[in-house]
Amino acid sequence: MISVKNYGPDTYGERIAEVYDQLYLDAKPEQVELLAELAGAGPVLELGIGTGRLALPLAARVPVHGIDASPAMVDRLRAKPGGAQVPVSIGDFTDFELGERFSLVFVAFNTLFALLTQHAQLSCFRAVARHLAPGGRFLVEAFVPDPSRFGRGHQVVSLRHVELDEVGLDCSMHDPVGQRVTTQHVMLGPGGLTFHPVELRYAWPAELDLMATVAGLEPTARWGSWDRRPFTAGSTSHVSIWQARS
C-alpha cells in the first residue's frame, strides 16, 4: 500500500494551516443557504471544521460545533472574527462522543476521505448516527472517484496554479486496491520549496450509501453540486444527504 511514513490524522492540517485560506475560496452563498435550510434551528456539527470556511458564515445563522484533528487549523479559526465562540473538539472523527444531538452533521470538501480505511469511514457514519436528533441529517460533499486519471502507471503530476512568483504542483500516486491516493502539494516560490502531504481513501457514492444503511441512516438526496444540480453519470462530485429515522 502506498503511504507517507509517519502520516497521521493531524498531518494535513498541521502542515497546510498557514496557507490553507490562500489556497481555497471562502464559502459560496449556495453552500451556506443549503446548510442553514437543512439545519433549521440547529445545532449543527461540522466534521473537519478546519479554519472555519463554512462554519463561520453558518454560525451567524445557527449554533455550530466542530471537530478537527489539527490544532493549527483550529488556531486559524480562533483568530477570525467570531471564531473563538465556536466550540471545537480536537481529535479525528472516526469515533467520538459529544453528549449532544444535532439537527445536521456535515463533512465537506472530501474530508470524509481523510479517514483512511473503510472501517474508519463506517465508524464515522455510526458515530454521526448516534449524534443525530430524530429526523436529523448527515451531509457529505465529496468527489466521484475517477481512477482513469492516473493512467496505467497509477501516478500523475498536475499543475495546481501559476502566479508571478509561485508555482503549485500536485504529485499523486494511486493504489487502486486500497482505494488510496497519496499526494504531495508542492509549492515553489521565493521562500523555496514547501510540501503539504495528503492521503485519502476514496469511496464511491454507492459504497457511502451502504455505510449509511449499516449505520441506520436513510438516503434522502444526492445532487451534483451545492446548488442542487441533478447528479448524473457525468458528475465529478456529489452532495449526499442521509437522514436519521424519526
N, C-alpha and C positions, 0 to 999 in steps of 0.2 A: 504493500500500500504506500502510495506517495504521501509524504508528510514532512512538515518542517520540524526539525528537532526542537524540543522544549516549547512547542506551541501550546498555549493554554487558553482557557476561556476569556481571560482578560488581555491577551496579547494584542489582538487587533486594535482595541480601543486605546490601550496604553501607548501603542506606537504611532497611532494616527490622530490622537486627540488634538494635538497642536494645530494641525492643518485641516481637520475634518470640515469645519464650516467654510473653508475656502474652496474645498473640492465639491461640495454638494449644495444644491439650491435649498432655499427655505421652503417651507410647506406651501403647497398650492391651495387656493381657496376651496377647490372641489374636495381635496383631502379632508380639510377641517370640517367642511359642511357635512360630508358623509359621516365622519366620526361623531360629530355632535348630534346628528339625527339619530344614529344608532344608539347613542349613549343615553338619550333622554335626560333624566335628572342626575344620572351617574350613581355612584362614582365610576371612574374609568381606570384601568390598569394598562400601562404600556410596557411590554417586554422589550428590553434593549432600548431604554429611553435615551441613551446617549447624551448629546448636547442639548436636547430639547427641541429639535427641529419641528416636530409635530406636537409635542406635549405642551409647549408654552402657549402657542395660539389657541389650542384646545382648552387649556386651563383657564383662559379668560371667560369660558362659557360653562364649564362643568368641572367638578373636582377631579384631579388627575393624580394618580400614584405611578411610581415607576420601579423597575428592576433593571440593574445593569451590572455587568461584571467588572467594569473598568472605573476605578476611582478618578482617573484623569479625565475621562469623558464627563463624569458627574461634576467634577470641579468646574468644567467649562459651562455646564448647565447652571450651576450655582452662581456663576459670575454674571449671568444675564439678568435683565430686569424680570422680576417675578420668579426666577429660578430657585431662590432659597426657600420659597413657600411650597414647592412641590415635594412631597415625601418620596424618598427613594431608598430602596433596599439594595445593598451591594451584594452581588452574587450572581451566578448564572441562573437561568430559568428552566433547567432540566427538571427540577423539582423544587417546590417552595411552599411555604405555609405562612400566610399573612394574617390569618384570623379575621378576614373580611370578605364580603362578597361584592361583586361588581356587575353593573349592567352591561359593560363592554370591556373585554380584554382584547388588545390588538398587538400585533407584531408586524412591522413594516419593513420595506426595503431589503427583502431577502434575509432578514436577520434570523428567522427560524432555522435557516440552513447553517447557521453558525454552530448548531448542535450537531456533532459530527458522526452520530450513529442513528440508525432507525430507532433503536431502543430509547435513546435520549430524546428524540423528537416525539415519540409516543408518550414518554413520561411527561413531557411538557403538555401535551394535549390533556392528559389525565389531571395534571395539576391545575390547568385552566378550568376544566370541568368542575373541579372541587370549589373553585373560587367564583363561579358564575352564579348570580342570583337566578331564581326561576325565570325562564324565558330570556335570560341574558345571552349575549352573542360574543363569539370569538371571530375576529377578522385577521386574516393573513394576506399580506401583499408579498408576492414572490415571482421570480422569473419562471417561465416554462423552459425546462431543460432542452438543450439543443446540442447533443454530443457531436453532431456533424461539424460544428465549427472548429473542432480540434483536429480534424483530419485523421488519417491513418496513423500518424506519429503521436497522437494524443498530446500535442503541445502546440502553443500558439503565442506569438508576441504581437501585441496590438498597440497602436498609438492612442493614448488617452487624451492628451491635449498638447498644443504647441503655443507658446507665448514668446514674447520678446526675449526673455532671459531664462526660460524654463521649458523643459520637455518632460512629459509624463508618459511612461510606458507601463503596460501590464504584461507580465511574463507568467504564463499559466501552463500547468500540467494537469492532465485528466486521467483519473483512474475509473474506467467505466464499470469495473466490477464492484468497487466500493461506492460508486456514485459520488466520488470526491473530486474536487477541484482545488488545487493548491496554487496560489497566485502571489507574486510579489508586485506591488505597485511601486515602481521605481521612478524617482523624480531627480532630474539633473538640472541644477541651477547654480547661481553664484555661490551658494553655500556648499557646493559639492553634491555628492550622491546621498540620497536618503532612501530607505527601504521600509515599506509598510506591508508586512505579510498578512495574508488572509487565507483561511481554509474554510471550505464549505462542503456540506454533504447535501446534495440536491435531492428533491423528491418530485415526482410528477403529481399533478392535481388529483388523479385517481388514488394515488398512494396516500395523500393527505386526507382524502375522504374516508379511506379505510381506517386511518388512525383516529379520525374524529368519531367514527362509528364505534370503534372499540372503546373509546373514552366515554361514550354515552351521549354524543352530540349529534345533531341532525343537520344536514346541509340545507341552507335556505337560499343562497345566491352565489353566483360566480360571474364576474364581469371581466372584461379585458382591460379595464382601466378604472381609475377612481371616478371618472365621470359617467360610469355605468354603461360604457360601450359594451355591446354583446361580446361574449367570449366565443371565439371561433377557432378553427384549425390554424389560422394564421396569426393568432395572438402570441405575442412574445412574453407577456406577463399576465398575471391574474390577481384579482382581488376577490377572495373567497370568504364566505361567512357561514358559520355553523352556529346552531342555537341549542341552548340547554333546554331540556324538557321542562315544561311548566309543572 
